[in-house]
């Protein structure tokens, strides 16, 4: 009996020694945890995210953008300008990037001309998307507009950029038409790019002409004149001048994006 107990005790001691040696070599040779090892470790909230790694992506639940208006107007000869008015019903989420497509079609729905583009939209924003000079030898029946893909981003304590339009005017002379005015960046942020979108409407409220102008490097509190020309007079009277200014807030070099966008967006865009 004593001999059997002694043998079991010796076996137990050997097992403890071999286990300690194996644990030692495992601790020495095992790789250190990283944010790319495919495991949830080192106080991560998920696999390779949270804790010391980049924040985990939240599940984003949003309402789709609404297309409030789409229209085309004829420019010169075979060229047409198109517009779409969009509304983002989400107050916390904006689209850092979305792709769209315009199509001019005939009565049978055949495509006469199309244009794809890329834009963005802010939380709760209503905005215009304008494309100029689509060419078609056949006069279109209508314009179609489709949103193809949207990349939503959450804003933190969102504050809308304050871009104001002053002294807007419309004039016709010598066979040409002109819109001019003053844009002021009244926000506390500098922007690398600001687009001025112009919609001229007739007495029925229908778009009569479309235009846009881009300004580069606009500092906080800076004012800038703008002018947009059409090399012809319009067939109907201009009764309303709608002008909107929009800054590319998603440009990672703007101070705006560094304050209001999540760290994941700023680091990994």
N, C-alpha and C positions, 0 to 999 in steps of 0.2 A: 504493500500500500504506500509506504513512504517513498519507495523507489519510483512508483508511478507518478506520485505528486511532484517529486523532484524533476522527473522528465518533462511533465507538463509545464512546470515553472520555467525550465530552461528553454523549451520551445517558445513560450510566451515572451521571454526576454529577447530571443533571436528575432521574433516577429516585430517587436517594438524597435529593435535596432535597425532592421531592414526598412521598416516603415519610415523611421526618422531619416535614414539615408535617402530613401526615395523622395520624401517630401523636400529635403534639402536640395536635391538636384532639380526637382520640378520648379521650386521657387527661383533657383538660379537661372535655369534655362528657359522658363516660359516667357513669351513676349509680353511686353508691357501693354496694358489696354490703351487703345487709341479711339479716335472718333470715326474710324473707318474699318473696324474689325468685325462688323456685322453682329455684335453682341451688345446687350444692354448691361453695362457695367459702370464702374467708376461714378456712381450716383447719377447716371443718365435717366431722363424721364421716359425715353423711348430708345429704340435701337439707334445708336450713333447720333442722338440728338438730345438736347437739354443738358442740364448740369454744366460740365466744362466744355461741352460741344455746342455747335450752333443750335438755336432754339428749334424745337419741334414745330413743324408746320401744322397750323390749325385747319380743321375742316371748315371750308368756306361755304356758307349757304347764303345765296343771294337771289334777288329777283332779276330777271332778264331786263336788259335795256329795252325801252319802248321807242318805236319809230313813229314820231308824231306827224311828220310831213316829209314828202319827197317830191321833187319837182325838177323840170329841166327848162332852160331858156335857150333860144338861139342867139349865137354870137354873130360872127361874120361868116358868110358863105356856108360851108359844110361843117362848121364847128359849133358845138353845143356845150353849155355849162350845166352842171348838175349839182343839186344840194339835197341833204337829208337833215332833218332836225331830230335829235335824239334826246331822250330823258333817262337819267340814271336814278331809279327810285330808292337806291340804297344810300343811307346816310353815313355809314361807316366804311363802305368799300368803294374804291375807285378802280378803274381798269388801267393799269400801267401800260397796257398795250392791247389793242384789238385790231383785227383785220376786217376789211369790208370790201364789197364789190358793188359798183354801179353797173347797170345795164340799160342801154337805150334799146327799145324793142318796137317792132311794128305791130299792126293789129292782130296778126297771127301769133304773136309772142316770139317771133324770131329775133335774135340778137343782132343789132345793127352796129353797136360799138359798146365796149366795156372798159372799165378801169378798176384796178385793184389798188388799195392803199392801206395805210396803217395810221392809227391815231390813238388817243387816250381819252379818258373821261374821269372827272373828279366826283367824289361822293355828293349825291343830291344835285348834280349839275344837269342843266339843259344846254345843249351845245349844237352847233352846226358843223357838218362835214361838207366841204365844197371841193369839187374837182372841175377844172377848167379845160376847155378845148378838146372835147371828145369829137372825133371826126366821123361823119356819116353822110353818104351821098343821098340817102333817103331820109325824108323828114320823119322823126320818130313819132310813135303814137303815145308812148308813156315812158317813164323812167322807173326802173326797179332798183331796190337797194337791199343788200343782205349783209348781216353781220356774220362773219365766218368763224372767228375764234376770239376768245376774251381771256386775258390774264388778270384776274382780280387781285387786289392788294388791300390790306386793312390800314386805315389811317389812324394815327394816335392824336387825340385832341385837335381835330382838324380845324383849320382856319382858312377860309377861302381867300386866295390872292385878290387884292383890291386893285383892279386895273380900270381906270375911269376914262370915258370918252367925253371931251368937251368941244364946243364950237363946231359941231358937225354941220356940213353944208353940202348942197348939191347945186351944180351950175351946168348950163348948156351954152355953148358958143362955137361958132365956126365949124359946125358939123361934128362936134365931139361932146362927150359928157364927162363930168368929173365929180368925184366925192372927195372932200378933204376935211381934216379936223385935227384935234390934238389928243394924244393919248398920254396919260400920266400913270406911272407906277406908284400907287399910294401905299403899297405894302412895305414891310420892313425887310424885304428880300431882294437880292439882285437876281436877274434872270438872263440866261444866255440867248433865249429866243422868245419872241411874242408874235403871235399871228393876229392880224386884224381881219375879221370876216365881215363882209358887207352884203346886205340883201336889200335891193330896191324893190318896193311893192307899188302896185297900181291901186286905183280906188276900190277895187274888189278885194284887196289884200293878197292878191296873187303875186309871186315873184316876177319881176320885170327884168332884172339884171342881177348878176352875181359877181363878186370880186373879192380878192384877198390881197393882203400885203404883209410881208414879214419884216420884223425889226430884230436886230441883233444886239446883244449885250446892253440890256436896260438895267441901270442901277436903281436902287431904292430911291423914291421921290423924284426920279428923273421924268421930264416931259419930252415928248417927241412928236413932231408933225408927221402926218401921213397924207398921201394923195393916191387915188386910183383913177385911171382914165379908161374910157371906152371910145374907140375911134369912130363913133357914129352917134346919132340921136335916136332916142327910143320912140317906138310907134305909139306908146300910150304915155300919159302923164304920170310922173313920179309923185306919189302921194305920201309915201312913208320911207324913211331911211333908217334901216336897222343895222347897227354896228356893234360888234362884240369883239373884245380883246381877250386872248387866251394865252397864258404862259405855259411853256413845257415844264411843268413842275416835276416831272419824272426824270429829267436830266440829272444824273448822279452828281454832276458838278455844281448844281445849284445848292445854296444854303437851305432852301426850303425843304428839299427832300431829306436832308440830314436831320432836320428837326421833327418832321411829321411821319416819316416812313419807318417801319420796323428795321431793326438791325440786320435781320436776315436779308431784306431787300437791298440795303446799302452795301453789305459785304459781298453778296453773291450775285447781284444783278449782272 
